[in-house]
Amino acid sequence: MDRAKLQAGERVLVHGGAGSVGLLAVQLACFHGAHVIATASADNLDFVKLLGANEVIDYRASRFENQAGKVDIVFDTVGSETLNRSWSVLKPGGRMVTIVGEDATEQRVKEAFFIVEPNQNQLTEVANLLDAGTLKTFVSAVVSLEDASAAYEGTLEHKRRYGKVVVAIPE
């Protein structure tokens, strides 16, 4: 949330709140005192509420533009049409952060795009939050190295709807 310059009390819309990045964004925004609105599928609404989201919007049942109101920050993990529609919910001076860099030809999308940057202080803070149990991770499946390509392609049959896939490498 450093990239977005998040302040306590701001309204944050997290797209993909149950996704492997979105679930961390929801928790971190809550930890920093934001009012968090997240989009998720109907199957994951309760899960995202348990992460701390104040409001969860079923993106298949309704358009987030009609539910979220104006927000200070949009954290986008979806891209495409969702990213394009998100500009309309930003307050004047609002900030957009997207981790989906697809064909960024539009200047405002280029400026909003963010990829992980190494930062020792942030990593230490995240490690401390994980150790304290304040920030939680979720594993959707553990696969062998042989099944790593199926995990990457998203074709695993037995995994949770949310969380990271872990590849176990034998010793």
C-alpha positions in Angstrom: 0.0 0.0 0.0 3.1 2.2 0.0 2.7 2.8 -3.8 -0.8 4.1 -3.3 0.3 6.4 -0.4 -2.6 4.9 1.7 -3.8 6.9 4.7 -6.0 5.6 7.5 -9.7 6.3 6.8 -9.4 6.3 3.1 -11.7 4.2 0.9 -9.9 1.5 -1.0 -11.4 -0.7 -3.8 -9.5 -4.0 -4.2 -10.4 -5.9 -7.4 -9.9 -9.7 -7.0 -10.1 -9.6 -3.2 -9.9 -13.4 -3.0 -7.0 -13.8 -5.4 -3.5 -14.6 -4.3 -2.4 -10.9 -4.4 -5.8 -9.4 -3.6 -6.2 -11.2 -0.4 -3.0 -9.7 0.9 -4.0 -6.3 -0.4 -7.3 -6.5 1.5 -5.5 -7.5 4.7 -2.8 -4.8 4.4 -5.3 -2.0 3.6 -7.4 -3.1 6.7 -4.2 -3.2 8.8 -3.5 0.4 7.8 -7.0 1.6 8.8 -8.7 1.9 5.4 -12.3 1.2 4.6 -12.0 -1.7 2.2 -14.3 -2.6 -0.5 -13.4 -5.7 -2.5 -14.7 -7.5 -5.6 -15.0 -11.3 -5.6 -17.1 -14.1 -6.9 -20.2 -15.2 -4.9 -18.3 -18.3 -3.7 -15.7 -16.1 -2.0 -17.7 -13.3 -0.5 -17.6 -14.7 3.0 -13.9 -15.4 2.8 -13.1 -11.9 1.8 -15.2 -10.5 4.6 -13.2 -12.7 7.0 -10.1 -11.1 5.6 -11.5 -7.8 7.0 -13.2 -6.2 4.0 -15.9 -3.8 5.1 -17.9 -4.4 1.9 -17.7 -7.2 -0.7 -19.2 -6.9 -4.2 -20.1 -10.0 -6.2 -18.7 -8.8 -9.5 -20.8 -11.3 -11.5 -24.1 -10.1 -9.9 -23.6 -6.4 -10.1 -21.3 -3.7 -11.4 -18.9 -2.4 -8.9 -19.4 1.2 -10.2 -23.0 1.0 -8.9 -22.0 -0.3 -5.5 -18.6 1.1 -4.4 -19.3 4.8 -4.6 -16.3 7.1 -4.9 -13.0 5.8 -3.6 -9.5 7.2 -2.8 -7.6 4.2 -4.2 -8.2 1.4 -6.6 -5.9 -1.6 -6.3 -6.5 -3.6 -9.5 -5.4 -7.3 -9.9 -7.7 -8.0 -12.9 -6.9 -5.5 -15.7 -8.7 -5.2 -19.0 -12.3 -3.9 -18.8 -12.2 -3.9 -15.0 -9.3 -1.5 -15.0 -10.9 0.7 -17.7 -14.1 0.9 -15.7 -12.3 1.6 -12.4 -11.2 5.2 -13.4 -14.8 6.3 -13.0 -15.0 5.5 -9.2 -11.9 7.4 -8.3 -12.4 10.6 -6.3 -10.6 13.7 -7.6 -6.9 13.2 -6.7 -7.6 9.4 -6.3 -4.8 6.9 -7.0 -4.9 3.8 -9.2 -2.5 0.9 -8.8 -2.6 -2.0 -11.1 -0.4 -5.1 -11.2 -1.7 -6.0 -14.7 0.6 -4.3 -17.2 -1.1 -5.5 -20.4 -0.5 -3.4 -23.5 -0.1 -0.2 -21.4 -0.3 2.4 -24.2 -2.4 4.9 -22.3 -0.3 7.2 -20.1 -2.4 6.9 -17.0 -2.3 3.1 -17.2 1.5 3.2 -17.6 1.7 5.4 -14.5 -0.7 3.2 -12.5 1.2 -0.1 -13.4 3.3 -1.5 -10.6 5.5 -4.5 -10.3 7.2 -5.7 -7.1 10.3 -3.8 -6.2 12.8 -5.2 -3.6 12.5 -3.2 -0.4 14.1 -4.6 2.8 12.1 -2.5 5.2 8.8 -3.6 3.6 9.8 -7.2 3.6 10.8 -7.0 7.2 7.4 -5.4 8.0 5.5 -8.1 6.1 7.6 -10.8 7.9 6.7 -9.3 11.2 3.0 -9.2 10.4 3.1 -12.8 9.3 5.0 -13.9 12.4 2.4 -12.0 14.6 -0.5 -13.7 12.7 -1.8 -10.2 11.7 -1.2 -11.1 8.0 -2.3 -14.5 6.9 -1.4 -16.5 3.9 -3.5 -19.2 2.3 -2.3 -22.2 0.3 -4.8 -23.5 -2.3 -2.8 -26.5 -3.3 0.6 -28.2 -2.9 1.9 -29.8 -6.1 4.9 -31.8 -7.1 7.5 -30.3 -9.4 6.0 -32.5 -12.2 2.7 -30.7 -11.8 4.1 -27.2 -11.7 3.1 -26.5 -15.3 -0.5 -27.4 -14.6 -0.4 -25.1 -11.6 1.0 -22.3 -13.7 -1.6 -22.8 -16.4 -4.5 -22.9 -13.8 -5.6 -26.4 -14.8 -5.3 -28.1 -11.3 -8.3 -30.1 -10.4 -8.0 -30.2 -6.6 -7.4 -26.8 -5.2 -9.2 -24.1 -3.2 -10.8 -21.2 -4.8 -8.3 -18.8 -3.2 -4.7 -18.7 -2.1 -1.3 -19.6 -3.6 -0.2 -22.8 -5.2 3.0 -24.2 -3.6 5.4 -26.3 -5.6 7.1 -28.9 -3.3 10.6 -29.7 -4.4 12.0 -33.0 -3.1 15.3 -32.8 -1.1 
